[in-house]
Amino acid sequence: MAARSRPKSTFRTVRDNGINLGAFQESSKLYASITDALDSQRLRIFDSQEGSLKTEYALEGNQRVSSICWDQAVEYDVEPIDGSIGGSGHVVLLGTEQGEIIVYSEALGTVTKTYGFGQLGKITKVALLSSFAFAIDSFGKLVQFNVNNGSAIQIMKITTPSREFSGVYPSPCIPNFAIVTSHSAHLLALPDSNPVDTLTTHTTLVQSVVYSSASTPSQNFVLFATAAEQDRFVNLFSKQVSDKKLTDAPSKNIGALVCENDVQGLASCEKIEEATGKKGSILAALSVDGTIEIFDNPWESKLSSGSGGLASLSRKRKQLTSHSNLRIRFSRSRGGVPITLESISFVNADTIVVAWKEATRTIFESVPWKILSSQATDGLLEVVRPKSRDVNKVGKPVVTYDEANATVTSGVMQKHAAGIPDIPTEEEAQAEEQEPSLAERLQTLAKLDQQAQATPTQVSASSSLATVLAQALRTNDQALLESCFNNQSLEVIENTVRRLDSTLAPALLDKVADRLARRPLRADTFLTWIRCTLIFHGGHLSLIRDLKDQLATLRSVLETRASKYTSMLALQGRLDMVFSQIALRKAGGSKDNAENEEPITVYYDGFEEYEDMEEDEDEDEEDMDSEEDDISEDLSEDEDHVTNDQAPSDEDYDQELHEEDVQHDSSDEEN
């Protein structure tokens, strides 16, 4: 019968370069991660069930996070977190290298408090039990304070010979009990700074401690496990308590769990058998190579192994040292190199959720290990997961195009295949002969555009299509994508892109670029999608290293369209000038010609010669005037000679001048 369970604790992971810290929330639904950006570190909150980014917050440039944790429920009375601090959701506590403690509200999406304690140096570990917060630096200075108001409950220096401290782990079951770790595990009964007990079973820094909520039949033990750096052994301990208080009895090392590789972190979960009601526990160890090792009832099996308990440790060493019941390994191919996991956590006793990074994306997957354990070979369950962009929900490779009908729309990626010879096969040669003409292609594209415009949108006309678009991008559903792109409402497009997961932005731009190249008549709608994507997800896109290759198609399409922009502007300018001149002439000509039928201006070919001709005519006119004066004088002296003759009139003289002008014009035309 299935077991009812409740996850009790998780662990945080720190990479060798000091970045990419991650931690699951107690219920494993949320995941917090710290990543380095160009200018500062960023806190990202993910929904591990949907794999989507919920909130993102950019820290100040000088703040460097060194530890991260979520709030955790306790089994004793503690003041809850105030609504002004955490809102209606959970709280993330961040410890920095500068000794500051940052309180971030997942529900409010912002930092609500920042506390600083002058005594603290670089914080190596923070913990939050309801409103009680703990922080310890590398020198062993421990601070316990109230997260609601920042008041320090106690500040102490751990009095041990250790010089370097790695963490503090308060118990959610026993009040005023915490384990401080260095190369050893120091058990503290707060507010006393002197350890009640010191466990020296590791030679390197202890990096993970988990508690077991299961108890012995007498219910007078607290059980916990420790794991250290560069160590493949997980040590199990029990500490006697009375009335939820530590006793003076020494802690006992009840056994050790042996992993195949060095342990990176631990996670534990409680289980309750519905048939018997008996409590148990499950422990998972994550190795540095990405292998998860599952141990069923690790503490209970050691406590019940033979009579005499610890007294028989020397005689039953083999029984007290055990190996895992199941090993889980993720890989790209069967028998390939394991995927390096970032963090793990239990959803329940039968399911474990894992997180790993692919470039800038964080991938989550839940593994029902108990059901799949029957498929294990020699205790190893291998889960094959190709790259996330090439797989669907069931892990089957997805072909995003029909290879038989693939058409190259751009040559921007040809540099990657420069050395590959292009030798066509017989089938390809026949296909080229049967290739449709350009006119047939244009007719096909026109029909597709008409069908797309005529096809009604099958998605409800809500204010956002983010969920539908995300599903279409993940599953490469072309029909669903087309139904989203058919929506031309600017408000719907902006809301959809704003709420879309930033990790899907490159895929969205690639799909839009492909449609823009094939259907240029819908450029207005597609350019709106591109503009909104760059505005709302530009910060995430700037963090992608191979962004230039991912958006090569988009760049090629935009450059092709932009290359024609200058010539089109020049043509538009010329046409505007011509049309304006035509309109101006029509307006001016109709007004003047209505009053005067003669043309306003007459143009003569050879204008300079015409000016010389006018000067000659003026001189001739002056000579004619002088001749007229002489003729009039002669007429006055001798009137008898002109009795039968008449003097030339002005009209006859004008007629002679007109004939001379006509002769000049004809000579000019011949020239």
C-alpha positions as CSV (number, residue, x, y, z in Angstrom):
1,M,0.0,0.0,0.0
2,A,1.2,3.5,-0.8
3,A,2.9,5.4,1.9
4,R,1.8,8.9,3.1
5,S,4.7,11.2,3.5
6,R,5.9,14.7,4.2
7,P,9.2,16.1,3.0
8,K,11.3,17.4,5.9
9,S,14.4,19.0,4.5
10,T,16.4,19.8,1.5
11,F,19.9,21.1,0.9
12,R,21.6,23.9,-1.0
13,T,24.2,23.6,-3.7
14,V,27.2,25.8,-4.3
15,R,29.2,25.5,-7.5
16,D,33.0,25.7,-7.5
17,N,32.9,29.1,-9.0
18,G,30.7,30.4,-6.1
19,I,27.6,31.0,-8.2
20,N,24.4,29.1,-9.1
21,L,23.1,28.5,-5.6
22,G,19.8,26.7,-5.5
23,A,17.3,25.4,-3.0
24,F,13.9,23.7,-3.1
25,Q,11.1,25.0,-0.9
26,E,9.9,22.5,1.7
27,S,7.0,21.2,-0.4
28,S,9.3,21.0,-3.5
29,K,6.8,23.1,-5.5
30,L,9.1,26.2,-5.7
31,Y,12.8,26.5,-6.5
32,A,15.1,29.4,-5.8
33,S,18.3,30.0,-7.8
34,I,21.0,32.6,-7.8
35,T,22.8,33.2,-11.1
36,D,25.3,35.7,-12.3
37,A,24.2,38.3,-14.8
38,L,26.2,40.9,-16.7
39,D,26.0,43.6,-14.0
40,S,24.7,41.9,-10.9
41,Q,23.4,38.6,-9.5
42,R,19.8,37.7,-10.0
43,L,17.3,35.7,-7.8
44,R,14.9,33.6,-9.8
45,I,11.9,31.7,-8.4
46,F,10.6,28.8,-10.4
47,D,7.5,26.6,-10.3
48,S,9.1,23.2,-10.4
49,Q,5.8,21.5,-11.3
50,E,5.2,23.6,-14.4
51,G,8.9,24.4,-15.1
52,S,8.1,28.1,-15.5
53,L,9.7,31.2,-14.1
54,K,7.5,32.9,-11.5
55,T,9.5,36.0,-10.4
56,E,13.0,37.4,-11.0
57,Y,14.8,40.0,-8.9
58,A,18.1,41.8,-9.7
59,L,20.2,42.4,-6.6
60,E,22.4,45.5,-6.2
61,G,25.7,45.4,-8.0
62,N,27.8,45.1,-4.8
63,Q,25.7,42.3,-3.2
64,R,27.2,38.8,-3.7
65,V,25.0,35.9,-2.3
66,S,26.9,33.2,-0.5
67,S,23.9,31.2,1.0
68,I,20.2,30.7,0.3
69,C,17.3,29.0,2.1
70,W,13.5,28.9,2.3
71,D,11.3,29.2,5.4
72,Q,10.6,25.9,7.1
73,A,7.8,24.8,9.3
74,V,8.5,23.7,12.9
75,E,6.8,21.3,15.3
76,Y,6.9,23.7,18.3
77,D,5.4,27.1,19.0
78,V,7.1,30.0,17.2
79,E,5.9,33.4,16.1
80,P,4.8,33.2,12.4
81,I,6.2,35.4,9.7
82,D,4.4,38.8,9.5
83,G,2.3,39.5,6.4
84,S,4.3,42.6,5.6
85,I,7.4,40.4,5.4
86,G,6.2,37.4,3.4
87,G,2.8,38.4,2.2
88,S,0.6,35.4,1.6
89,G,3.5,33.2,0.3
90,H,6.9,31.9,1.3
91,V,10.1,33.7,2.2
92,V,13.6,33.3,0.8
93,L,16.5,34.2,3.0
94,L,19.8,35.3,1.4
95,G,23.2,35.6,3.1
96,T,25.8,37.8,1.4
97,E,29.6,38.0,1.4
98,Q,29.3,41.4,3.0
99,G,27.6,40.0,6.1
100,E,24.1,41.2,5.2
101,I,20.9,39.2,5.3
102,I,18.2,39.8,2.6
103,V,14.6,38.8,3.1
104,Y,12.7,38.2,-0.2
105,S,9.0,37.6,-0.4
106,E,7.9,35.2,-3.1
107,A,4.3,36.4,-3.1
108,L,5.2,40.2,-3.1
109,G,8.0,39.7,-5.6
110,T,10.4,42.0,-3.9
111,V,12.9,42.4,-1.0
112,T,11.0,43.3,2.1
113,K,13.9,43.6,4.6
114,T,17.6,43.8,4.7
115,Y,19.4,43.3,8.0
116,G,23.1,43.9,8.8
117,F,25.0,42.7,11.8
118,G,28.4,44.3,12.2
119,Q,29.9,41.3,13.8
120,L,29.4,39.1,10.8
121,G,31.8,38.5,8.0
122,K,31.1,36.4,4.9
123,I,27.9,34.4,5.7
124,T,28.4,30.7,4.9
125,K,24.9,29.5,5.9
126,V,21.4,30.9,6.7
127,A,18.4,29.1,8.1
128,L,14.8,30.1,8.8
129,L,12.4,28.3,11.1
130,S,9.2,30.2,10.9
131,S,10.2,33.7,12.1
132,F,13.4,32.6,13.8
133,A,16.4,33.1,11.6
134,F,20.0,31.9,12.0
135,A,23.2,33.0,10.2
136,I,26.8,32.0,10.7
137,D,30.0,33.3,9.1
138,S,33.2,31.5,8.2
139,F,34.8,32.6,11.6
140,G,32.1,30.9,13.7
141,K,30.1,34.0,14.7
142,L,26.4,32.9,15.1
143,V,23.4,35.3,15.1
144,Q,19.9,34.3,15.9
145,F,17.3,37.0,15.2
146,N,13.6,37.7,14.5
147,V,13.0,38.1,10.8
148,N,9.9,40.2,11.4
149,N,11.7,43.1,13.1
150,G,15.4,42.2,12.8
151,S,16.0,42.2,16.6
152,A,18.9,40.0,17.6
153,I,17.9,37.2,20.0
154,Q,21.5,36.2,20.6
155,I,24.9,36.7,19.1
156,M,27.7,34.4,20.0
157,K,31.1,33.0,19.0
158,I,31.3,29.2,18.9
159,T,33.9,28.2,21.4
160,T,35.6,25.3,19.5
161,P,39.2,24.8,18.2
162,S,37.8,24.9,14.6
163,R,39.0,27.9,12.5
164,E,36.6,27.6,9.6
165,F,32.8,27.0,9.8
166,S,30.5,25.9,7.0
167,G,27.0,26.0,8.3
168,V,24.3,26.0,11.0
169,Y,21.3,23.6,11.0
170,P,18.6,24.2,13.6
171,S,16.3,21.3,14.4
172,P,12.6,21.7,13.4
173,C,11.6,19.2,16.0
174,I,13.7,20.1,19.1
175,P,13.6,23.7,20.2
176,N,16.9,25.5,21.0
177,F,18.9,22.7,19.4
178,A,21.2,23.4,16.4
179,I,24.1,21.7,14.7
180,V,27.1,23.9,13.7
181,T,29.4,22.4,11.2
182,S,33.1,22.8,10.4
183,H,35.4,19.8,9.9
184,S,33.3,18.4,12.7
185,A,29.6,18.6,13.8
186,H,29.1,20.6,17.0
187,L,25.8,20.1,18.8
188,L,24.5,23.2,20.6
189,A,21.9,23.7,23.3
190,L,21.1,27.3,22.7
191,P,21.8,29.9,24.1
192,D,24.9,28.1,25.4
193,S,27.8,28.7,22.9
194,N,29.7,25.7,24.3
195,P,28.9,22.5,22.2
196,V,27.2,19.8,24.1
197,D,28.9,17.2,21.9
198,T,31.4,17.3,19.0
199,L,31.4,14.6,16.3
200,T,34.7,14.2,14.6
201,T,33.9,11.7,11.8
202,H,34.9,13.7,8.8
203,T,38.3,15.1,7.7
204,T,36.8,17.8,5.3
205,L,34.2,20.6,5.8
206,V,30.7,19.2,6.5
207,Q,28.5,20.6,3.7
208,S,25.1,19.0,4.4
209,V,23.0,17.9,7.5
210,V,19.5,16.5,7.4
211,Y,17.2,15.4,10.2
212,S,15.0,12.4,10.3
213,S,11.5,12.9,11.7
214,A,11.1,9.2,12.5
215,S,11.7,8.2,16.1
216,T,12.5,5.0,17.9
217,P,9.7,3.2,19.7
218,S,10.7,4.8,23.0
219,Q,10.7,8.3,21.2
220,N,13.8,9.5,23.0
221,F,16.2,10.0,20.1
222,V,16.8,12.7,17.5
223,L,18.3,11.2,14.3
224,F,20.4,13.1,11.8
225,A,23.0,12.5,9.0
226,T,26.1,14.4,7.9
227,A,28.0,14.6,4.6
228,A,31.3,16.3,3.9
229,E,33.2,17.6,0.9
230,Q,35.2,15.0,-1.1
231,D,33.8,12.2,1.0
232,R,31.6,9.4,-0.2
233,F,30.5,8.3,3.3
234,V,27.3,9.6,4.9
235,N,27.5,9.2,8.7
236,L,24.3,8.5,10.7
237,F,23.9,9.7,14.3
238,S,21.5,9.5,17.2
239,K,21.3,11.9,20.1
240,Q,19.3,11.1,23.2
241,V,16.7,13.6,24.3
242,S,14.2,13.9,27.1
243,D,11.1,16.1,27.0
244,K,12.5,17.6,23.7
245,K,15.7,18.6,25.4
246,L,19.2,17.3,24.9
247,T,20.6,15.1,27.6
248,D,24.2,14.7,28.7
249,A,24.5,11.3,27.1
250,P,27.0,11.3,24.3
251,S,25.9,11.1,20.6
252,K,26.2,7.8,18.9
253,N,27.4,7.0,15.4
254,I,25.0,4.3,14.5
255,G,26.3,3.6,11.0
256,A,27.5,4.8,7.7
257,L,26.1,4.9,4.2
258,V,28.5,4.3,1.3
259,C,28.0,6.0,-2.0
260,E,29.9,5.3,-5.2
261,N,31.2,8.9,-5.6
262,D,31.7,11.9,-3.4
263,V,28.5,13.3,-1.9
264,Q,27.3,16.7,-3.0
265,G,24.3,17.0,-0.8
266,L,21.5,15.2,1.1
267,A,17.7,15.2,1.2
268,S,15.4,13.2,3.5
269,C,11.7,12.5,3.7
270,E,9.3,10.9,6.2
271,K,7.0,8.0,5.3
272,I,4.1,6.4,7.1
273,E,2.8,3.0,6.1
274,E,-1.0,3.2,5.9
275,A,-1.3,-0.4,6.7
276,T,0.7,-0.4,10.0
277,G,0.9,3.3,10.7
278,K,4.6,2.8,11.4
279,K,6.9,5.7,10.8
280,G,10.0,5.5,8.6
281,S,12.3,7.6,6.6
282,I,14.0,7.8,3.2
283,L,17.3,9.5,2.5
284,A,18.7,10.5,-0.9
285,A,22.3,11.4,-1.6
286,L,23.4,13.4,-4.7
287,S,26.9,12.6,-5.9
288,V,29.1,15.1,-7.7
289,D,28.7,13.1,-11.0
290,G,24.9,13.5,-10.9
291,T,23.9,10.1,-9.5
292,I,21.1,9.9,-6.9
293,E,21.4,7.1,-4.4
294,I,18.3,6.1,-2.4
295,F,18.5,4.6,1.1
296,D,15.3,3.2,2.5
297,N,14.9,3.4,6.4
298,P,18.7,4.1,6.9
299,W,18.4,5.0,10.7
300,E,15.8,2.4,11.6
301,S,17.7,-0.4,9.9
302,K,20.8,0.5,11.9
303,L,19.0,0.8,15.2
304,S,17.3,-2.5,14.8
305,S,20.3,-4.5,13.6
306,G,20.9,-7.1,16.3
307,S,20.9,-7.0,20.0
308,G,23.2,-4.9,21.9
309,G,23.0,-1.9,19.6
310,L,26.2,0.0,19.5
311,A,28.0,-2.4,21.8
312,S,28.2,-4.8,18.9
313,L,29.6,-2.2,16.4
314,S,33.0,-3.7,16.2
315,R,31.6,-7.2,15.6
316,K,29.0,-6.1,13.1
317,R,30.9,-3.5,11.0
318,K,29.6,-4.9,7.8
319,Q,26.0,-4.7,9.0
320,L,26.4,-1.0,10.1
321,T,27.9,0.0,6.7
322,S,25.3,-0.3,3.9
323,H,24.9,0.6,0.3
324,S,22.0,2.2,-1.5
325,N,18.8,0.4,-2.5
326,L,18.6,2.2,-5.8
327,R,20.8,4.5,-8.0
328,I,19.2,7.0,-10.4
329,R,21.2,8.5,-13.2
330,F,20.2,11.0,-15.9
331,S,22.0,10.9,-19.3
332,R,21.6,12.1,-22.8
333,S,21.9,8.6,-24.2
334,R,21.8,5.1,-22.9
335,G,25.2,4.4,-21.2
336,G,26.3,8.0,-21.9
337,V,27.9,10.6,-19.5
338,P,25.6,11.4,-16.6
339,I,23.9,14.9,-16.5
340,T,25.3,17.0,-13.6
341,L,22.3,17.8,-11.4
342,E,22.1,21.0,-9.4
343,S,19.7,20.0,-6.6
344,I,17.2,17.4,-5.5
345,S,14.2,17.2,-3.1
346,F,11.4,14.8,-2.2
347,V,7.9,15.5,-3.4
348,N,6.7,12.5,-1.3
349,A,8.1,9.2,-0.3
350,D,7.6,7.8,-3.8
351,T,8.7,10.7,-5.9
352,I,11.8,12.8,-6.1
353,V,12.2,16.0,-8.1
354,V,15.5,17.1,-9.7
355,A,16.9,20.3,-11.2
356,W,19.7,20.9,-13.6
357,K,20.9,23.7,-15.8
358,E,21.0,23.7,-19.6
359,A,22.8,27.0,-20.7
360,T,20.6,29.6,-19.0
361,R,17.6,27.4,-18.6
362,T,16.7,25.5,-15.4
363,I,15.1,22.1,-16.1
364,F,12.9,20.2,-13.6
365,E,11.7,16.6,-13.7
366,S,9.8,14.5,-11.2
367,V,10.9,10.8,-11.0
368,P,8.5,8.3,-9.4
369,W,11.4,6.2,-8.3
370,K,9.4,3.6,-6.4
371,I,7.4,2.7,-9.5
372,L,10.4,2.8,-11.9
373,S,12.6,0.8,-9.5
374,S,11.3,-2.4,-11.2
375,Q,13.0,-1.3,-14.4
376,A,16.4,-0.9,-12.7
377,T,19.3,-3.1,-13.9
378,D,21.8,-4.1,-11.2
379,G,20.3,-1.5,-8.9
380,L,20.7,1.3,-11.5
381,L,17.8,3.2,-13.0
382,E,19.0,5.2,-16.1
383,V,16.7,8.0,-17.3
384,V,17.5,9.1,-20.8
385,R,16.8,12.8,-21.4
386,P,18.0,14.5,-24.6
387,K,18.3,18.3,-24.8
388,S,15.1,19.9,-23.6
389,R,14.4,21.7,-26.8
390,D,14.5,18.4,-28.7
391,V,12.2,16.4,-26.5
392,N,8.6,16.4,-25.5
393,K,6.9,15.5,-22.2
394,V,7.5,11.8,-22.6
395,G,11.2,12.2,-23.5
396,K,10.7,11.2,-27.2
397,P,12.8,13.2,-29.7
398,V,10.7,15.8,-31.6
399,V,11.3,16.5,-35.3
400,T,10.3,20.2,-35.7
401,Y,10.1,19.9,-39.5
402,D,9.4,17.5,-42.3
403,E,12.9,16.7,-43.6
404,A,11.5,15.6,-47.0
405,N,10.0,19.0,-47.6
406,A,12.5,21.2,-45.8
407,T,13.3,24.4,-47.6
408,V,16.3,26.7,-46.9
409,T,15.0,30.2,-46.4
410,S,18.3,31.8,-45.5
411,G,22.0,31.2,-45.9
412,V,23.2,32.6,-42.6
413,M,24.1,29.2,-41.2
414,Q,26.0,27.9,-44.2
415,K,29.3,28.8,-42.5
416,H,28.8,25.8,-40.2
417,A,28.7,23.5,-43.1
418,A,31.4,25.1,-45.2
419,G,33.5,21.9,-45.3
420,I,30.7,19.5,-46.1
421,P,30.4,18.5,-49.8
422,D,27.0,18.8,-51.3
423,I,26.4,15.8,-53.5
424,P,22.8,15.4,-54.5
425,T,21.3,11.9,-54.7
426,E,19.1,10.6,-57.5
427,E,15.9,11.2,-55.4
428,E,17.0,14.8,-54.8
429,A,17.7,15.3,-58.5
430,Q,14.2,14.0,-59.4
431,A,12.7,16.3,-56.7
432,E,14.5,19.3,-58.2
433,E,13.0,18.5,-61.6
434,Q,9.5,18.3,-60.1
435,E,10.0,21.5,-58.1
436,P,7.1,24.0,-58.5
437,S,7.7,27.2,-60.4
438,L,7.8,30.6,-58.8
439,A,4.3,31.5,-59.9
440,E,3.0,28.3,-58.4
441,R,4.7,29.1,-55.1
442,L,3.2,32.6,-55.0
443,Q,-0.2,31.2,-55.6
444,T,0.2,28.6,-52.8
445,L,1.4,31.3,-50.4
446,A,-1.6,33.5,-51.3
447,K,-4.0,30.6,-50.6
448,L,-2.3,29.9,-47.3
449,D,-2.6,33.6,-46.2
450,Q,-6.3,33.6,-47.2
451,Q,-6.9,30.4,-45.2
452,A,-5.1,31.8,-42.2
453,Q,-7.1,35.0,-42.2
454,A,-10.4,33.1,-42.8
455,T,-9.7,30.4,-40.1
456,P,-11.3,31.6,-36.8
457,T,-9.1,31.6,-33.7
458,Q,-9.8,28.5,-31.7
459,V,-8.4,30.0,-28.5
460,S,-10.7,31.9,-26.2
461,A,-10.4,35.7,-26.6
462,S,-9.0,36.3,-23.2
463,S,-6.6,39.0,-22.2
464,S,-3.6,36.6,-22.4
465,L,-2.6,33.5,-24.3
466,A,0.6,32.9,-22.4
467,T,-0.4,29.3,-21.3
468,V,-1.5,28.3,-24.8
469,L,1.6,29.8,-26.4
470,A,3.9,28.2,-24.0
471,Q,2.3,24.8,-24.6
472,A,2.5,25.3,-28.4
473,L,6.2,26.3,-28.2
474,R,7.1,23.3,-26.0
475,T,5.2,20.8,-28.1
476,N,5.9,22.5,-31.5
477,D,2.2,22.5,-32.2
478,Q,1.9,24.5,-35.5
479,A,-1.9,24.7,-35.4
480,L,-1.9,26.1,-31.9
481,L,0.9,28.5,-32.8
482,E,-1.0,29.8,-35.8
483,S,-4.1,30.3,-33.6
484,C,-2.1,32.5,-31.3
485,F,-0.5,34.5,-34.1
486,N,-3.9,35.1,-35.7
487,N,-4.8,37.4,-32.8
488,Q,-4.0,40.9,-33.8
489,S,-5.0,42.7,-30.6
490,L,-2.1,44.7,-29.3
491,E,-3.3,44.4,-25.7
492,V,-3.5,40.6,-26.0
493,I,-0.1,40.3,-27.6
494,E,1.5,42.5,-24.9
495,N,-0.1,40.5,-22.1
496,T,0.8,37.2,-23.7
497,V,4.5,38.0,-24.2
498,R,4.8,39.7,-20.8
499,R,3.5,36.6,-19.0
500,L,5.5,34.1,-21.1
501,D,8.4,32.3,-19.6
502,S,11.6,34.1,-20.6
503,T,13.3,30.8,-21.5
504,L,10.8,30.4,-24.3
505,A,11.7,33.8,-25.8
506,P,14.3,32.5,-28.3
507,A,11.9,29.8,-29.5
508,L,9.2,32.4,-30.0
509,L,11.4,34.7,-32.0
510,D,12.5,31.8,-34.2
511,K,8.9,30.8,-35.0
512,V,8.0,34.4,-35.7
513,A,11.0,34.8,-38.0
514,D,10.1,31.7,-39.9
515,R,6.6,32.9,-40.5
516,L,7.7,36.4,-41.4
517,A,10.0,35.0,-44.1
518,R,7.2,32.8,-45.6
519,R,4.3,35.2,-45.2
520,P,5.5,38.8,-45.6
521,L,2.0,40.1,-46.1
522,R,1.4,39.6,-42.3
523,A,4.6,41.6,-41.4
524,D,2.7,44.1,-39.3
525,T,1.4,41.4,-36.8
526,F,4.7,39.5,-36.7
527,L,6.8,42.7,-36.1
528,T,4.5,43.5,-33.2
529,W,5.3,40.1,-31.6
530,I,9.0,40.7,-32.2
531,R,8.9,44.1,-30.7
532,C,7.1,43.0,-27.5
533,T,9.4,40.0,-27.1
534,L,12.5,42.2,-27.2
535,I,11.0,44.7,-24.8
536,F,9.8,42.3,-22.1
537,H,12.5,39.6,-22.4
538,G,15.5,41.6,-23.5
539,G,17.2,41.1,-20.2
540,H,17.1,37.3,-20.4
541,L,18.1,37.3,-24.1
542,S,21.2,39.3,-23.2
543,L,22.4,36.5,-20.9
544,I,22.3,33.8,-23.6
545,R,25.8,33.1,-24.9
546,D,24.9,31.6,-28.2
547,L,22.1,34.1,-28.9
548,K,23.6,35.1,-32.2
549,D,23.3,31.6,-33.6
550,Q,19.8,31.1,-32.1
551,L,18.5,34.2,-33.7
552,A,20.4,33.9,-37.0
553,T,17.2,33.3,-38.9
554,L,15.5,36.4,-37.5
555,R,18.5,38.6,-38.2
556,S,18.7,37.4,-41.8
557,V,15.0,38.1,-42.4
558,L,15.2,41.6,-40.9
559,E,18.3,42.4,-42.8
560,T,16.7,41.3,-46.0
561,R,13.7,43.5,-45.4
562,A,15.8,46.4,-44.2
563,S,18.1,46.3,-47.3
564,K,15.2,47.4,-49.4
565,Y,14.2,50.2,-47.1
566,T,16.5,52.9,-48.5
567,S,15.6,52.3,-52.1
568,M,11.9,52.3,-51.3
569,L,12.3,55.6,-49.4
570,A,14.1,57.1,-52.4
571,L,11.3,55.9,-54.8
572,Q,8.7,57.3,-52.4
573,G,10.4,60.7,-52.4
574,R,10.5,60.9,-56.2
575,L,6.9,59.9,-56.5
576,D,5.8,62.4,-53.9
577,M,7.7,65.2,-55.8
578,V,6.2,64.2,-59.1
579,F,2.6,64.0,-57.8
580,S,3.0,67.3,-55.9
581,Q,4.2,69.1,-59.0
582,I,1.4,67.7,-61.1
583,A,-1.1,68.8,-58.5
584,L,0.5,72.2,-58.3
585,R,0.4,72.7,-62.0
586,K,-3.2,71.6,-62.2
587,A,-4.2,74.1,-59.5
588,G,-2.1,77.0,-60.9
589,G,-3.0,76.4,-64.6
590,S,-6.7,76.3,-64.1
591,K,-6.7,79.6,-62.3
592,D,-4.6,81.6,-64.8
593,N,-5.8,80.1,-68.0
594,A,-9.4,80.9,-67.2
595,E,-8.6,84.6,-67.4
596,N,-6.0,84.6,-70.3
597,E,-5.9,82.2,-73.1
598,E,-2.3,83.0,-74.1
599,P,0.5,81.1,-72.3
600,I,2.1,82.8,-69.4
601,T,5.7,82.1,-70.5
602,V,7.1,81.3,-73.9
603,Y,10.4,79.5,-74.2
604,Y,12.6,80.1,-77.2
605,D,15.3,77.7,-78.2
606,G,18.6,79.5,-78.4
607,F,17.6,82.2,-75.8
608,E,21.0,84.1,-76.1
609,E,20.7,84.5,-79.9
610,Y,17.1,85.8,-79.4
611,E,18.4,88.6,-77.0
612,D,20.9,89.7,-79.7
613,M,18.1,89.7,-82.2
614,E,16.0,92.0,-80.0
615,E,19.0,94.4,-79.7
616,D,19.3,94.6,-83.5
617,E,15.5,95.2,-83.8
618,D,15.8,98.1,-81.4
619,E,18.6,99.7,-83.5
620,D,16.5,99.2,-86.7
621,E,13.6,100.9,-85.0
622,E,15.8,103.9,-84.1
623,D,16.9,104.1,-87.8
624,M,13.4,104.0,-88.9
625,D,12.4,106.8,-86.6
626,S,15.2,109.0,-88.0
627,E,14.1,108.1,-91.6
628,E,10.5,109.1,-90.8
629,D,11.7,112.5,-89.5
630,D,13.6,113.0,-92.8
631,I,10.7,112.0,-94.9
632,S,8.3,114.4,-93.0
633,E,10.8,117.2,-93.7
634,D,11.0,116.4,-97.3
635,L,7.2,116.3,-97.6
636,S,6.9,119.7,-96.0
637,E,9.3,121.2,-98.5
638,D,7.9,119.7,-101.6
639,E,4.2,119.0,-101.3
640,D,3.7,118.7,-105.1
641,H,5.8,115.5,-105.2
642,V,3.4,113.7,-102.9
643,T,0.1,114.6,-104.3
644,N,-0.4,111.2,-105.9
645,D,1.7,109.2,-103.3
646,Q,0.6,108.5,-99.7
647,A,3.0,108.3,-96.7
648,P,3.4,104.8,-95.1
649,S,1.0,104.3,-92.2
650,D,1.8,102.8,-88.8
651,E,0.0,99.5,-89.7
652,D,2.1,99.0,-92.8
653,Y,5.2,99.6,-90.8
654,D,4.2,97.0,-88.1
655,Q,3.5,94.6,-90.9
656,E,7.0,95.0,-92.2
657,L,8.5,94.4,-88.8
658,H,6.4,91.3,-88.3
659,E,7.7,89.9,-91.6
660,E,11.3,90.5,-90.5
661,D,10.6,88.7,-87.2
662,V,9.2,85.7,-89.1
663,Q,12.4,85.6,-91.2
664,H,14.6,85.7,-88.2
665,D,12.6,82.9,-86.5
666,S,12.8,80.7,-89.6
667,S,16.6,81.2,-89.8
668,D,16.9,80.3,-86.1
669,E,14.9,77.1,-86.6
670,E,17.2,76.1,-89.5
671,N,20.3,76.7,-87.4
